[in-house]
């Protein structure tokens, strides 16, 4: 019997569950056995405000996916997003004397642990989700590529620590486990989406992935095939709906329909609608632009911006992003799927979690990560670690 992998994306608007099985070989797309969605309850800006309501929503989406897949879900990977997600920088160094002066996997693990330890003082009430090495140095000299096997007396590292508010982390784990599923790993939502929406070439050249959710806009910036920045803004596509409702004095359901281009019988000129939507989209991408400036990547990402998430289907979104960021812009396509699949960019996070689970398993059995997830960054088992109790 083939092993199945489950990803759960608990968003503010929807809970999405993907159940997938491995292809006949690592090079082939995974087969999606079932998908399930439910309206999110008990959520606000990507975090849980009512655990019981959130558990009901998760259970409902799981049931739908499991019924289609005809399997029982016992374990799953879960995405963590929301306004509590942040990055912080760390650095550390260790002597190489215990290993005879040679950089080994053990020494890399030691220096990453040390960077977490040194940063812990400024991480009050926060849990570290991922420790991502940005640069290694041996005896002060920058390492290009992997440091394993190099010789010296001191190994240094600069890291990006992706953290979440501890109570947001614990509440989500509790909600999923109350739905009867063991959480076997957690990943920051922007990184999960990147595993199936970005190519290795894009991440090496430099790219920003923008995930437009209902109440949040999250971005992940990549360079040299490594995530170098993650940021979540408390603005999303529901803010556009609210603006339409207020501007036109119509109900929220009608505003939502009009935002998505549905014919409602309204006498509002299409041009006026487009102006309202594009104005709010400009506000959103202005925040992205300011962040890119802050981290020194303004107009310096050759692969541009890739847009995903529930709001990625909004009319003109790619054009607005291109105009504001002055970068190439496109709405994401999900890779590693059979051509006949009906799964679109809104499922990127949940499907990315399945890819991650599969990648880790195959990597553990002697295959390189490049053989499994051609667009994932190296050393996933070191860079992506779940700190579960």
N, C-alpha and C positions, 0 to 999 in steps of 0.2 A: 504494500500500500504506500502510495506517494505521501511524503510529508507535506503538510500545508502550513502556510504562514499567514498571520493575521495582523493587519495594521488598523489602529483606531485613531481617527482624527476628530477630537472633540472641539468643534468650533462654536462660536457664539450663536450662529444661525442654524447650523446643521451638525449632527454627528454623522460621520461617514466611516464605514467599515469595509475593508477590502480583504477577501480571503483568496489567496493565490497558491498555486503549486509550481514547483520548479519545472522548467522545460526538460526535454530529454537530454540536453547537455547545457553547460553553463552559458554557451554562446546564444542559445535560443531564448526567445521571450518567455517570461513566466506565463502560465495559464491562469487567468482570473476565473475562479470557480463561482464566486458570488460577491455581490456588493449589497450593502444595506445602508439606508439613510433614515434619519428621523429628525424632527424639529428639536433643536436644542432647547432645554428648559434648565433653569437654575444657573445660567451662564451670563457673564457680563464682561465685555472687553477681553474675552479669551480666558477668564478664570472663573472658578466655581463660586457661586454665592449661595447655592442650595444643593448640598450633596445628594439628598434624597431625590430631588427632581432630576438632577444630572444623571444619577444612576438609572432612573426609569428610561431616559432618552437613550443612554448607551445600551441598555438591555434590549430596547426595541430595535435599534439599528443592527445589533449583533444577531438578534433572532432572524431578521430578514435576510441578512447575508448568509447565515448558517443554513437556513431553509433552502435557499437557492443552491448553495454548495453541497448540501446534503452531508454535512459534517457537524461534529460537535466541537465548539471552540473552547479549549481549555486554557490556552496561553495566547498572549498578544503583545505586540509592541505598541507603545502609545506615544503620540506627539504632544509636546508641551509648547505652548505659545503664549500669547496674551501679553499685556503690558508689563507683567512682572519679569519678562525675559530680558536679560541685559548681558553685556560683555564687560570684562575687566582685563587689564593686562597684568601678566606675571613674568617673573624671571627668576632664575636660580642657577647655581653651578655646584658640581660635585667633583671630588678628586677621583682620578681613575686608578689610584694605587691598588684598591682591592681586586681589580680585574687585570692587574699586570700592565696597566697603561693602555689597554685596548677597549674601545667602545663596543659594548655588547647590548643586547636587548635589555638586560638587567640594569645596566647603567642608565639607559634611556628612561626606563621606568622610574629609577631612583630620582633622576633630575626633574622629571615631570611631577612626581610626588612632592619634591621639595618646593617646586614653584607654587603648588596648591597650598602647601603649609605656610609659605611666606605671605601668600595673599589672604590667608584665612582671617587675619585681623581686621581687614576692611570688608569682610563678607558677612556681616552680622545679619542673622535671619535669612540667609541665602544658602541654597544648595548648589554645588557645582554639578552641572550636567555633563560638560565636556571640557577636556583640557587639550587644546589643539596647539601643537608646536608650530611656531611661525619661523623660527630660525635657530639652528644649532651652531655652536662654535666650539672648536677644539683648540685650546691654548690661545683663545682670542681671535682665531682665524675662522671666518664664516665658512660653513660647510655647504657645498652645492650638491644636492642629492642626499642620499642616506648616509648618516654618520657611522653606521655599524662597520667595524673592522678597522677604523682609523686609530692611530696611536697618539698618545699625548699624556699630559698630567692632569688636565682639567677639562671637563665637559660643561658647557654653558648652554642655556636655552632661554628664548623669549617665547612666551605662550599667550594665547587668548583663552581666557576662562569664560565659558558660557554658563551663566548662572540664572537661577529662577528663585523667586521668593519661596522659602521653605514651605509655608502653609499652602501656597498654590500647588506646589509639587505634591505634598501629602494629600491634599483634598482630592486631586485628580486620581492619584493611585487608589485612594479609598473608594471613590465612586466607581472605578472600573472593577475593582476586586469585589465590591458589593454586588456588581452585576454578574458575579460568578466566574470571573476570568482572572487568571494569574498574570500579573504584569512582569514580563521577562526582560523588558528594556524600555528606556525612555529616550527620546531624541528631541532636540529643539526642532519645532515645526519647519522653519526655513531650511534647515539642513536636510530634513527628510524629503522635502519637495525637490531640493537640488539634485538628489540622487537619480531622479527620473526625468528632469526637465532640462538639465544642462549637460553639454558634452564636455569631454576632457579638454578639447581645443578651446572652448569658450572659457572654461575656468582657468586655463593656463594663460590665455591672452589677457584676461581681466573682464569681469562681467558682474552686473548686479541683478539678482533675482528679486523681483517685487511681487509679494503675495498679497493680493487685495482681498481682505476678508470683509465680514459684515461690519465689525466695529474696530478692526485693527488693520494696519498696513505694516507688514513685516518685510524686512529686506535682509539679504545675505550677499555680501560682497566677496568675490573670489579673485585671487591673483596667484599665478604660478601653481595652479591646481590646489590651492589651500584656501579655506575660508578665512578672511582677514578682518571681517567686521559683521556684526549682527545687530539689528536695531528694530524695535517695534514702536510704532506710532499709534496713539489712540484715536485714529480716524479711519473710517472704512466706507463701504458702499452704502450702508444705512444712513450715513450723514447726507449723502446725495438725495436719498429718498425723503429725508426730513426737510431738506431745503426745497425740494419740488412741492411737497405738501404745503409748506408755509408760503412759498411764492405764489402758488396757484390757488391756495385755499381749498385744497381737495383732501380726501381721506388718505391715510397712509397706504392701504392696499392699492388704491387707484394710482397713487404716486409711484409705488413700486412697479406696477404694470407699465406705466408710461416710461419709467426709467429704462426698462428692458425692451422698449420699442413695441409693446403690445398696442393693438388698436383698441381704444377704449370709448370711442365716440366723442371724445373731448374735442372742443374747437380750438385748443391751444396750437398755434402754428409750430410745426416741427423744428423750425429754426430757433424759436424761443426755448423749446425743450433742450435742444443741443447746447445752447448757450449756458443754461443752468448747469447741465451735467459737466460740460467742459470747464466751467469756472471752478467747480469743486475738485475736479481731477487735477487742475493746475495747482490748487492749494496742496493737494496730496503729494504731487511730484516735486513741488517746491521744498517740502520737508526732506525728501530724498536727496535733492540737489544740495541742500544745506549740510546734510550729513556727509555726503561725498566730499564737500569742500573741507569739512572739519577733519576728515581722515586723510586729506591730501590726494584724493582720487578724482577731483572735479574734472570732467571731460577727458579722463585718462584711462577709460576702460574700453579697449578696442572692440570687444564683443558686445558692448552696449548694455541695454536693459532688456531682460526677459520677464514678461508679466504673466503671472499665474493666479490661481485662486478664484473664488466665486465671482469677484468683480471683474475678472479679466475679459468677460464677454461684453462689457459696456461699449457702446458705439463710440469710436474715435479715441479710445484709450491709448492705443499705440502712437497715434499722431501727437497727442498731448504730451506723452512721455518724451517723444523725440524732440519736440519743440522746447520743452522746459530743461531737459537734461543735456541737450545738444549731443546726443549719442544715438547710435543705431538702436532701433526699438522693434520688438516683436512680441506677439502673444505666444506663450509656450505651447509646444506640442509634447505630449508624453512619449518618451522613448521606451524601448523594451516591451512593446505590446504588439500582439498580433494586429494586422491591419484591419481586421474586422471588428476590433474592440470598440465598444461604445463609450469607454471611459475617457473623459476629457480632463482638461487642466484642473477642474475643481476637485479631482480625486488624487492629485499629485502627492499630497502629504501621506494619505493612507497607503497608497501603492508604494511610495518611497520607503515606508516602514517595512513592507514585505520584502523589498529588494535588499534592505539592510540586513534583515534576519537571514535571508538566503546567503548574502555575501559573507557574513560572519561564519556561517556554518561551513561553507565551501572553503573559505580561507583557512579555517581550522583543520581542514582535511588535506592540506598541502597545495592547494591552488593559490595563485597570486590573486590579489584583489582585482587587478586589471583584467583577468580572465573572466571575472564574474560581473563586475559593475564597471564597465569601461570608463564611466564618467565619475567614479567616486575617487576621493583623494586617497593617497597611500596610507597605510598603517591604520586602517579603520578600527582595529581592535585597540590601538593605543589612543587614537584621537577621539573616538567615540566610546565613552565608558559611562555606564549607568550607575549612579550612586543610590542604589535602593537599600532600604533598611534590611 
